[in-house]
Amino acid sequence: MNTSSDSQRARPGNQPMQLQRRRSGRRGNGEGSSDTHNGYYRHRVTLQDGSRREINAKTREELNAKIEALTVARYHGELVTSGRYTFAQWLDQWLEDQIKPNLAVTTYERYRGIANNRVKDKLGRIRLDQLDTPHVQRFYRQLHEAGLSRPTVDLIHSVIHHSLEDARRLRLVGRNVAADARKLGSRRDRDATDRALTEDQLVVLDRAIVGHRHEWLWRTMLLTGLRSGEACALKWAAVDLRRRQLVVRVNYRRALSGPVLGVPKTARSRRTLPLPQQVVDALTHQRQLVREMRMVAAIWNDQDLVFPNSLGRPLRGDRVLQLFQAVLRGAGLPKKRIHDLRHTYATLLYQQDAHPRAVQELLGHSRLEMTMDLYTGSVPAVLEQTVSRLEGLAFGSSTAEAAAIGTEDARARQARLRANARRAAGGASVRQRRST
C-alpha cells in the first residue's frame, strides 16, 4: 500500500482542475456552498447586505469547524456583514444616518470634524471587520503622546465608541472593539466650584456692569443659572413677571450654516424657573431697553427675544463673551467664561443650604450625579451645616448628662485616693517615731 501516493491524491492541490472546481457538497438555502480551490477547501456564503463571505481551510475538518462557527454567529446575530466597508466609509454613513437626523446640528458638526480631522487619518483605511482593539489602543497612545487634553480624547473616544456600537447593533461587526480600549492620561477634574466667582468678586462685578448694555443679561444669568444658549433664545412669551417665573423651552446654537433655534436635548433642560425679585427687576429694565432699541433701529427683525442684538436677532455668544471678559479685565477680576455665572449660581444655592435635587432641577441637569460631580467642593459645607443641626435635638442630652456625672465621679474618686494616700503617709511617720 503506497500511503504517500494516497496522501498526495487526497490533497486538494494535487487533484485535477475539474475536481477542484467541483462542489464537494451541497447545503440548504442560505447556508452557502463549499468546494476546493488552489489547494484549499473553501466555503462561500452570501451575507445580509448582499456581499459574499469566503472562508478557507487546509483540511476538511478545519473547514467544517469554521462553517459551524459561522452558523452559530449567524444564529446569534453576530455575523459580520461589513467586508466591503472601511472604517472611514462607515463613519460617513453613521454620521448621515444615525447622528444627523437624531442629534443637534452642532453635535453633528462637531462629530464630523472629529471624524475627518482626527480619526480617518489613522484608522479610516482599515476595513471595519478587521479593526481590532490593538488598533484603537495604539491610536489612543498616539493621541496621548501628541499632548491632546483628556476632554478632547474623551470626545474622540465617544465618536469611535458610539459608531462601533451602532455597527454592532446593525450586525456589521461582532463586537465593539473600542469598549476594551483604555484611554490614557489623568481623568479630568469636573468640580466646577473653583470656577465660580467668590463673594468679594461678585461685589466688584456688581459695580463693574452697571450701565453696560448687557447688564440685565448678566444679572439674569447669574441669578437663574441659564445657559448662554438658553438666555439668548429666551422669548417674552416664556416670561411671566407677575407670577415671577420663566419657562425654558428653546435654546440657541450657532452652527456653521448660521444660528439655530432648537429644543433642548434633554427633558430636564426644559424647565420652569422661579424668579427672585432681583431678576424681576432686571427683566423689567430689559423690557424697557428693548422698546428703546426697537424705536431707534433702522431695521428690526422682531423675534420676541428678551435679549436681542441691535437688529432684533439672537445675540452671538462669542461676542457677548468678549465683552464680558473686557469688563472683567477692566475691574481687575480673573478671566472667566459666561458659563461660570451658572457655576456661581449653583454655588450660591449650595451656600443657602439648597437640596442637591433642587439644584439639579434648577440647573436642568439630566442626572443628579452630574450635579454632585460638578459641585463636590460645595458639598462638605452643606454636610457640616446639616450635621450641626443635630446639636439642637433633645435626643442625646441624657448621654451628655451621664458623661458629666461620670466626670464628677472620676474627680471624687481621685480626691479620695489622694486623701487615703496622705493618711497612709501620716500613719507611717507616727509608727516610725514610736519605734525610735
C-alpha positions in Angstrom: 0.0 0.0 0.0 1.5 3.3 -1.1 0.5 5.7 1.6 2.5 8.7 0.2 0.7 8.5 -3.1 -2.7 8.1 -1.3 -1.9 11.3 0.7 -0.9 13.2 -2.4 -4.1 12.2 -4.1 -6.1 13.4 -1.0 -4.6 16.9 -1.1 -6.8 19.4 -2.9 -3.9 20.9 -4.8 -3.0 17.6 -6.4 -6.5 17.0 -7.8 -7.4 17.7 -11.4 -8.8 21.1 -12.1 -12.3 19.6 -12.9 -12.3 18.0 -9.4 -11.0 21.2 -7.7 -13.9 23.2 -9.2 -16.5 20.6 -8.4 -18.5 21.3 -5.4 -17.7 19.0 -2.6 -21.2 19.2 -1.0 -24.5 21.0 -1.2 -26.1 22.7 1.7 -29.6 24.2 2.4 -30.8 27.5 1.2 -28.7 30.3 2.7 -26.0 28.0 4.0 -23.6 28.7 1.2 -21.5 26.3 -0.9 -18.2 24.5 -0.5 -15.5 23.5 -3.0 -11.8 23.3 -3.3 -9.6 26.0 -4.8 -5.8 26.5 -5.1 -5.0 23.7 -2.7 -7.5 24.8 0.0 -11.0 23.8 1.0 -13.3 26.8 0.5 -16.8 27.8 1.7 -18.7 30.8 0.4 -21.9 32.3 1.8 -24.0 35.4 0.9 -24.5 37.8 3.8 -27.5 40.0 4.6 -26.1 43.0 2.8 -25.6 41.1 -0.4 -21.8 40.7 -0.1 -20.1 37.3 -0.2 -18.1 35.9 2.7 -15.3 33.3 1.9 -13.5 31.1 4.4 -10.6 28.8 3.6 -9.0 25.8 5.4 -6.3 23.3 4.7 -8.4 20.3 5.8 -12.0 19.3 5.6 -12.2 19.1 9.4 -10.9 22.7 9.8 -13.4 23.9 7.2 -16.3 22.2 8.9 -15.3 23.8 12.2 -15.2 27.3 10.6 -18.6 26.7 8.9 -20.1 25.7 12.3 -18.7 28.8 13.9 -20.2 30.9 11.1 -23.5 29.2 11.5 -23.5 29.9 15.3 -22.5 33.6 14.7 -25.4 33.9 12.2 -27.9 32.3 14.7 -26.8 34.8 17.5 -26.9 37.8 15.2 -23.1 38.2 15.3 -22.3 37.5 11.7 -20.1 40.3 10.4 -21.5 41.8 7.2 -19.1 44.7 6.8 -16.5 43.3 4.5 -17.0 46.0 1.9 -16.7 48.9 4.3 -13.6 50.7 5.5 -13.9 52.4 8.9 -13.9 55.8 7.1 -16.8 54.8 4.9 -18.7 53.6 7.9 -18.1 56.8 9.8 -19.5 58.8 6.9 -22.6 56.6 6.7 -23.0 56.6 10.5 -22.9 60.4 10.7 -25.5 60.8 8.0 -27.9 58.0 9.0 -27.5 58.0 12.8 -26.3 61.3 14.1 -27.6 64.0 11.7 -31.3 63.0 12.0 -31.3 62.4 15.7 -28.9 65.0 17.4 -28.4 68.7 17.2 -26.8 70.1 14.2 -23.9 71.4 16.3 -23.3 67.9 17.7 -23.3 66.5 14.1 -20.8 69.2 13.0 -18.6 68.5 16.0 -18.6 64.7 15.5 -18.0 65.2 11.7 -15.0 67.4 12.5 -13.6 64.8 14.9 -14.0 62.0 12.3 -12.5 63.9 9.4 -9.6 65.7 11.3 -8.7 63.1 13.9 -9.9 59.6 13.2 -9.9 58.9 9.5 -6.2 59.7 9.0 -5.1 56.9 11.4 -7.9 54.4 11.4 -10.0 55.2 8.3 -8.3 52.9 5.8 -8.8 49.8 8.0 -11.7 47.5 7.0 -14.4 47.7 9.5 -14.4 43.9 10.1 -10.6 44.0 10.6 -10.5 46.9 13.0 -9.5 45.5 16.4 -8.8 46.7 20.0 -5.0 47.0 19.5 -5.6 49.4 16.6 -7.7 51.6 18.8 -5.4 51.3 21.8 -2.4 52.3 19.6 -4.4 55.3 18.3 -5.1 56.5 21.9 -1.4 56.2 22.8 -0.6 58.4 19.8 -3.1 61.0 20.9 -1.7 60.9 24.4 1.9 61.4 23.1 0.7 64.2 20.9 -0.3 66.1 24.1 -4.1 66.2 23.5 -6.1 67.1 26.5 -8.3 64.5 28.2 -11.6 66.2 27.2 -10.5 66.1 23.6 -9.5 62.4 23.9 -12.9 61.7 25.6 -14.7 63.3 22.6 -12.7 61.3 20.1 -13.4 58.1 22.0 -17.1 58.9 22.1 -17.2 59.2 18.3 -15.3 55.9 17.8 -17.2 54.0 20.5 -20.7 55.1 19.5 -20.1 54.5 15.8 -18.8 51.0 16.5 -21.7 50.3 18.9 -24.2 51.2 16.2 -22.3 49.0 13.8 -22.6 46.1 16.3 -26.3 46.8 16.8 -26.7 46.7 13.0 -24.7 43.4 12.9 -22.0 44.8 10.8 -19.4 43.8 13.4 -19.4 41.1 16.0 -18.4 43.3 18.9 -17.4 46.8 19.8 -13.6 46.7 19.9 -13.4 50.3 21.4 -15.1 49.0 24.5 -11.9 47.3 25.6 -9.6 50.1 24.7 -8.2 52.2 27.6 -8.0 56.0 27.4 -4.6 57.3 28.6 -4.0 60.3 30.7 -5.3 61.5 34.0 -9.0 61.9 34.5 -10.2 65.4 34.3 -11.5 67.1 37.4 -15.1 68.0 36.8 -15.5 70.0 40.0 -16.7 73.5 38.9 -16.7 75.0 42.4 -13.4 76.8 41.9 -14.7 78.3 38.6 -17.4 80.2 40.4 -17.0 83.9 41.4 -16.2 84.5 45.1 -18.4 86.8 47.2 -15.7 89.6 47.0 -15.5 89.2 43.2 -19.3 89.4 43.0 -19.3 92.7 44.8 -16.7 94.1 42.3 -18.6 92.6 39.3 -21.9 94.1 40.6 -20.4 97.6 40.3 -18.5 97.0 37.1 -21.5 96.0 34.9 -23.7 98.9 35.9 -24.8 100.8 32.8 -23.4 98.1 30.4 -25.8 97.2 27.6 -25.6 93.6 28.7 -26.1 94.4 32.4 -29.5 92.8 32.6 -28.5 89.8 30.6 -25.6 89.0 33.0 -27.7 89.7 36.1 -30.4 87.4 34.9 -27.9 84.6 34.1 -26.2 84.9 37.4 -29.5 84.6 39.4 -31.2 81.9 37.3 -28.4 79.7 36.1 -29.5 79.9 32.5 -27.1 78.6 29.9 -25.9 81.1 27.4 -27.9 79.5 24.6 -31.0 79.4 26.8 -30.7 83.1 27.6 -30.1 84.2 24.0 -33.2 82.2 22.9 -35.5 83.4 25.7 -38.7 85.0 24.5 -41.0 87.3 26.3 -43.8 84.8 25.7 -42.0 82.5 28.1 -41.6 85.1 30.8 -44.3 85.8 33.4 -43.2 88.7 35.6 -46.5 88.7 37.6 -46.1 85.1 38.6 -42.3 85.6 38.8 -41.3 82.7 36.6 -39.9 81.9 33.2 -40.1 78.7 31.1 -37.0 77.3 29.3 -38.2 75.6 26.1 -35.8 76.8 23.4 -32.0 77.2 23.1 -29.7 78.9 20.7 -26.8 77.3 18.9 -24.5 78.7 16.3 -23.8 76.2 13.6 -21.6 76.5 10.5 -24.7 77.2 8.5 -25.8 80.0 10.8 -27.8 80.5 14.0 -30.1 77.6 15.0 -33.0 77.9 17.5 -33.9 74.4 18.7 -35.4 72.4 21.6 -33.0 71.5 24.5 -31.8 67.9 24.1 -32.9 66.6 27.5 -36.3 66.7 29.1 -34.9 68.2 32.4 -33.4 71.1 30.4 -37.0 72.0 29.5 -37.9 73.5 32.9 -39.8 76.3 34.7 -37.7 78.6 36.9 -38.9 80.7 39.8 -37.5 84.2 39.7 -36.1 86.2 42.7 -37.1 89.8 42.9 -33.7 90.9 41.5 -34.4 89.1 38.3 -37.9 90.5 38.0 -36.4 94.0 38.3 -33.7 93.2 35.8 -36.2 91.9 33.2 -38.4 94.9 33.8 -35.5 97.2 32.9 -34.6 94.9 29.9 -38.1 95.2 28.5 -37.8 99.0 28.6 -34.4 98.7 26.9 -35.8 96.6 24.1 -38.5 99.1 23.4 -35.9 101.8 23.1 -33.7 99.6 20.8 -36.7 99.0 18.6 -37.5 102.6 18.3 -34.0 103.7 17.1 -33.3 100.7 14.9 -33.5 101.3 11.1 -34.2 97.6 10.6 -35.8 95.4 13.3 -36.4 91.7 12.9 -38.9 91.2 15.7 -38.5 87.6 17.1 -39.9 88.5 20.6 -36.5 87.9 22.1 -35.7 89.1 25.6 -32.1 89.7 24.9 -31.8 90.6 21.1 -29.0 92.4 19.3 -29.4 95.8 17.7 -31.4 94.3 14.8 -33.7 92.2 17.0 -31.9 88.9 16.2 -30.3 86.5 18.7 -27.0 87.6 20.3 -23.8 85.9 19.3 -22.4 84.1 22.3 -18.7 84.6 21.3 -19.2 88.4 21.1 -21.0 88.6 24.4 -18.1 86.6 25.9 -15.6 89.1 24.5 -17.5 92.0 26.1 -17.8 90.1 29.4 -14.1 89.4 29.7 -13.3 93.0 28.8 -15.4 94.1 31.8 -13.6 91.6 34.0 -10.2 92.9 32.9 -11.2 96.5 33.5 -12.4 95.6 37.0 -9.2 93.7 37.8 -11.0 90.3 38.0 -9.6 87.0 36.8 -10.6 85.7 33.4 -13.9 83.8 33.4 -16.4 82.4 31.0 -20.0 83.3 30.7 -20.8 79.7 31.8 -19.0 80.5 35.1 -22.0 82.6 36.0 -24.0 79.4 36.0 -21.4 77.8 38.2 -21.6 80.8 40.6 -25.4 80.4 40.7 -25.1 76.7 41.7 -22.5 77.5 44.4 -24.7 80.2 45.8 -27.6 77.7 46.0 -25.4 75.3 48.0 -24.3 78.1 50.3 -28.0 78.7 51.0 -28.3 75.1 52.0 -30.3 74.1 48.9 -31.0 70.4 48.5 -28.9 68.8 45.7 -32.1 67.6 44.0 -33.4 71.2 43.9 -30.1 72.3 42.4 -30.4 69.6 39.8 -33.9 70.7 38.8 -33.0 74.4 38.7 -29.9 73.8 36.5 -31.7 71.3 34.2 -29.2 68.5 34.7 -30.3 65.2 33.4 -28.7 63.3 36.3 -28.2 64.0 39.9 -24.7 62.5 39.7 -23.8 65.3 37.2 -24.8 67.9 39.7 -22.9 66.3 42.6 -19.8 65.7 40.4 -19.7 69.4 39.3 -20.1 70.9 42.7 -18.4 68.5 45.0 -16.5 71.4 46.6 -19.8 72.8 47.9 -20.9 69.6 49.5 -18.7 69.5 52.6 -20.0 72.8 53.8 -23.6 71.7 53.3 -22.9 68.4 55.2 -21.3 70.3 58.1 -24.4 72.6 58.4 -26.7 69.6 58.2 -24.9 67.7 61.0 -24.6 70.8 63.2 -28.4 70.9 63.4 -28.3 67.7 65.4 -26.8 69.7 68.3 -30.2 71.2 68.9 -32.0 67.9 69.3 -33.2 66.7 72.7 -32.1 63.2 71.9 -28.7 62.6 73.3 -29.0 65.1 76.2 -29.1 62.2 78.7 -25.9 60.9 77.3 -24.3 64.3 77.9 -25.6 64.4 81.4 -24.3 60.9 82.1 -20.9 62.0 80.8 -20.9 64.9 83.1 -21.9 62.8 86.1 -19.2 60.3 85.1 -16.7 63.1 85.1 -17.7 64.2 88.6 -17.5 60.6 89.9 -14.0 60.3 88.5 -12.9 63.5 90.2 -14.4 62.3 93.5 -12.5 59.0 93.3 -9.3 60.8 92.6 -9.8 63.0 95.7 -10.5 60.0 97.9 -7.3 58.3 96.6 -5.2 61.3 97.4 -6.7 61.6 100.9 -6.1 57.9 101.6 -2.5 58.3 100.4 -2.0 61.3 102.7 -3.5 59.4 105.7 -1.3 56.4 104.9 1.8 58.5 104.8 0.9 60.2 108.1 0.3 56.8 109.9 3.7 55.6 108.7 5.5 58.6 110.1 3.8 58.1 113.5 4.8 54.5 113.7 8.4 55.4 112.8 8.6 57.9 115.7 7.2 55.4 118.3 9.8 52.8 117.2 12.6 55.3 117.9 
